[in-house]
Amino acid sequence: MRGLLLLALLGLLIAGAVWLAQRYRPKPKSAIPSGPPQLSRERSERATVAFGSERGPGTLRLTPTQLIFAGDSGRVVVLERIAIVGVNVTTDLPDGSVATPILAVMTRTESLYLSVADPDRWVVLLN
């Protein structure tokens, strides 16, 4: 009986030493960054909507999940990238044509015609 009591006491001492060692050891640095995540393939440039009620200048921004046009007038158009079904360069608009090529982005429900510096580059970025 005395041996069993000594064995239990030794077990408690070992458990206490392990607990103290785990409590006071330095914590490893987290693999998750503490600041806001830096998203890859994020682009932004000045653009102009060439057709529609949002027509006018603004900023076109591409994130990994969205294409966002923030107009200088305060209007914002957001297209989810997963909803984009077609992207091409064209000179034809629904109400006529333009002299310089523009970027056409289509979803199932709407089309957005944008005048950007290099529409071919945006086609590559959106595909």
TORMITOR-638440 format. One record per residue: residue in three letters; x, y, z of N, C-alpha, C in turn. Coordinates in pm, whole numbers, padded with zeros to 5 digits, always signed. Layout:
BEGIN
ALAXYZXYZXYZ
...
This chain:
BEGIN
MET+00082-00118+00000+00000+00000+00000+00088+00127+00000
ARG+00196+00119+00075+00287+00232+00083+00353+00259-00053
GLY+00383+00156-00128+00443+00170-00260+00348+00237-00359
LEU+00219+00202-00346+00118+00262-00434+00104+00412-00406
LEU+00112+00451-00279+00103+00591-00242+00225+00668-00295
LEU+00344+00610-00287+00463+00674-00340+00457+00687-00493
LEU+00404+00586-00560+00390+00589-00706+00292+00700-00748
ALA+00181+00716-00674+00084+00822-00705+00146+00960-00683
LEU+00225+00974-00574+00291+01100-00547+00394+01133-00655
LEU+00470+01034-00700+00566+01054-00808+00495+01094-00938
GLY+00379+01034-00968+00299+01069-01086+00251+01213-01081
LEU+00208+01258-00962+00164+01397-00947+00280+01494-00967
LEU+00398+01460-00915+00514+01546-00934+00553+01556-01081
ILE+00550+01446-01153+00583+01447-01296+00479+01527-01374
ALA+00351+01507-01343+00244+01581-01411+00258+01731-01386
GLY+00292+01771-01263+00310+01912-01231+00428+01971-01306
ALA+00538+01895-01318+00655+01944-01391+00624+01961-01539
VAL+00550+01867-01598+00512+01877-01739+00421+01998-01759
TRP+00325+02017-01669+00233+02130-01681+00309+02263-01675
LEU+00403+02275-01581+00483+02397-01570+00569+02420-01694
ALA+00628+02315-01746+00712+02328-01865+00631+02375-01985
GLN+00509+02324-02000+00424+02365-02112+00372+02508-02094
ARG+00347+02546-01972+00291+02678-01945+00393+02789-01970
TYR+00517+02767-01939+00618+02872-01947+00713+02862-02065
ARG+00690+02769-02156+00778+02762-02272+00738+02871-02372
PRO+00831+02918-02455+00796+03022-02553+00699+02967-02658
LYS+00601+03048-02691+00500+03006-02788+00554+03025-02930
PRO+00528+02930-03021+00575+02946-03159+00497+03057-03229
LYS+00564+03123-03321+00497+03229-03398+00393+03166-03489
SER+00280+03231-03500+00170+03181-03580+00202+03193-03729
ALA+00155+03098-03806+00173+03103-03951+00077+03202-04015
ILE-00025+03244-03940-00124+03338-03991-00076+03479-03960
PRO-00065+03567-04062-00019+03703-04036-00119+03779-03950
SER-00069+03868-03866-00157+03940-03775-00227+04058-03843
GLY-00170+04112-03948-00229+04225-04018-00330+04179-04123
PRO-00386+04272-04198-00479+04234-04304-00408+04155-04413
PRO-00477+04056-04471-00411+03974-04571-00380+04052-04698
GLN-00266+04025-04758-00230+04086-04885-00280+03993-04996
LEU-00375+04039-05071-00436+03956-05173-00354+03962-05301
SER-00339+03847-05363-00263+03843-05487-00351+03885-05604
ARG-00289+03930-05710-00356+03971-05833-00451+04088-05812
GLU-00426+04174-05717-00511+04290-05698-00459+04404-05785
ARG-00545+04462-05867-00507+04568-05959-00606+04683-05947
SER-00559+04802-05982-00644+04919-05979-00595+05018-06084
GLU-00689+05083-06153-00652+05187-06250-00772+05273-06281
ARG-00747+05390-06335-00853+05480-06377-00922+05421-06500
ALA-01053+05435-06505-01132+05382-06616-01257+05468-06632
THR-01326+05444-06743-01451+05513-06770-01554+05412-06818
VAL-01673+05417-06760-01782+05333-06809-01834+05398-06936
ALA-01834+05322-07045-01868+05378-07175-02016+05368-07209
PHE-02092+05285-07137-02233+05268-07170-02309+05232-07043
GLY-02429+05285-07029-02517+05250-06918-02542+05366-06824
SER-02620+05340-06721-02657+05445-06627-02540+05487-06539
GLU-02438+05404-06527-02320+05437-06447-02213+05507-06531
ARG-02245+05550-06652-02149+05610-06745-02075+05725-06679
GLY-01940+05724-06696-01857+05830-06643-01725+05776-06590
PRO-01638+05867-06547-01505+05826-06501-01508+05772-06358
GLY-01402+05696-06326-01389+05640-06193-01266+05553-06183
THR-01265+05464-06086-01154+05373-06063-01202+05230-06075
LEU-01130+05153-06155-01160+05010-06172-01062+04933-06085
ARG-01115+04843-06001-01031+04766-05910-01066+04619-05923
LEU-00962+04538-05932-00978+04393-05943-00920+04328-05818
THR-01002+04251-05749-00956+04172-05634-00969+04025-05672
PRO-00921+03934-05591-00936+03793-05625-01081+03747-05637
THR-01175+03819-05576-01315+03775-05580-01410+03870-05650
GLN-01369+03996-05675-01461+04094-05730-01394+04187-05831
LEU-01477+04240-05920-01439+04350-06009-01525+04468-05964
ILE-01459+04577-05922-01530+04689-05862-01501+04815-05941
PHE-01608+04885-05982-01593+05016-06044-01652+05118-05948
ALA-01568+05208-05899-01613+05316-05811-01610+05444-05891
GLY-01728+05492-05928-01738+05612-06009-01706+05738-05929
ASP-01655+05839-05997-01627+05966-05932-01755+06031-05880
SER-01869+05993-05936-01997+06046-05891-02046+05981-05762
GLY-01978+05875-05717-02018+05807-05595-02085+05673-05619
ARG-02118+05643-05742-02182+05516-05772-02078+05405-05773
VAL-02117+05289-05727-02028+05174-05720-02096+05055-05788
VAL-02021+04990-05877-02069+04869-05944-01976+04756-05902
VAL-02034+04650-05848-01956+04536-05803-02001+04413-05880
LEU-01906+04347-05946-01932+04220-06014-01850+04112-05946
GLU-01917+04008-05903-01845+03894-05845-01773+03823-05959
ARG-01648+03788-05939-01572+03723-06047-01630+03590-06084
ILE-01691+03522-05991-01751+03393-06021-01873+03409-06112
ALA-01933+03527-06113-02051+03552-06196-02016+03598-06337
ILE-01890+03632-06362-01849+03679-06494-01845+03561-06590
VAL-01924+03572-06699-01931+03462-06796-01858+03494-06926
GLY-01819+03619-06946-01747+03654-07068-01673+03785-07054
VAL-01554+03789-07115-01472+03910-07116-01410+03920-07254
ASN-01423+04037-07318-01357+04054-07447-01330+04202-07474
VAL-01261+04228-07582-01231+04363-07627-01317+04389-07750
THR-01385+04503-07751-01476+04532-07861-01477+04682-07891
THR-01530+04716-08006-01556+04856-08040-01705+04879-08056
ASP-01785+04775-08039-01931+04784-08053-01999+04797-07918
LEU-02088+04895-07908-02171+04915-07790-02316+04887-07829
PRO-02404+04865-07733-02545+04843-07768-02610+04959-07842
ASP-02560+05083-07824-02620+05198-07892-02533+05253-08004
GLY-02428+05183-08045-02341+05233-08152-02204+05170-08142
SER-02105+05246-08186-01968+05194-08179-01875+05306-08135
VAL-01755+05267-08092-01654+05364-08048-01529+05345-08131
ALA-01442+05446-08131-01322+05441-08214-01212+05357-08150
THR-01200+05363-08018-01093+05288-07951-01151+05161-07888
PRO-01073+05054-07883-01122+04930-07821-01151+04950-07673
ILE-01259+04887-07628-01295+04894-07486-01313+04753-07432
LEU-01311+04742-07300-01327+04615-07232-01476+04590-07209
ALA-01523+04472-07247-01662+04433-07224-01663+04315-07127
VAL-01731+04333-07015-01742+04229-06913-01888+04192-06901
MET-01918+04061-06921-02056+04016-06919-02081+03918-06805
THR-02198+03935-06741-02251+03836-06648-02381+03785-06712
ARG-02449+03698-06646-02575+03646-06702-02683+03754-06709
THR-02673+03857-06624-02779+03957-06617-02740+04095-06668
GLU-02611+04124-06679-02571+04259-06720-02438+04257-06794
SER-02412+04369-06862-02284+04389-06930-02227+04523-06886
LEU-02096+04527-06872-02027+04648-06832-01921+04678-06937
TYR-01930+04797-06998-01836+04839-07102-01744+04944-07043
LEU-01613+04915-07040-01516+05001-06973-01406+05045-07067
SER-01376+05173-07063-01262+05225-07137-01143+05228-07041
VAL-01043+05143-07071-00922+05134-06989-00801+05152-07080
ALA-00684+05176-07019-00563+05201-07097-00524+05080-07182
ASP-00531+04960-07126-00492+04839-07198-00598+04730-07178
PRO-00703+04728-07261-00810+04631-07241-00764+04485-07255
ASP-00664+04461-07340-00615+04323-07356-00555+04270-07226
ARG-00487+04356-07152-00430+04314-07024-00539+04278-06924
TRP-00650+04353-06926-00760+04323-06835-00829+04192-06873
VAL-00834+04161-07001-00891+04033-07043-00809+03919-06984
VAL-00677+03933-06990-00588+03829-06934-00607+03820-06782
LEU-00617+03934-06715-00635+03933-06570-00766+03873-06526
LEU-00871+03893-06605-01003+03842-06567-01025+03696-06605
ASN-00938+03641-06689-00954+03500-06725-00872+03412-06636
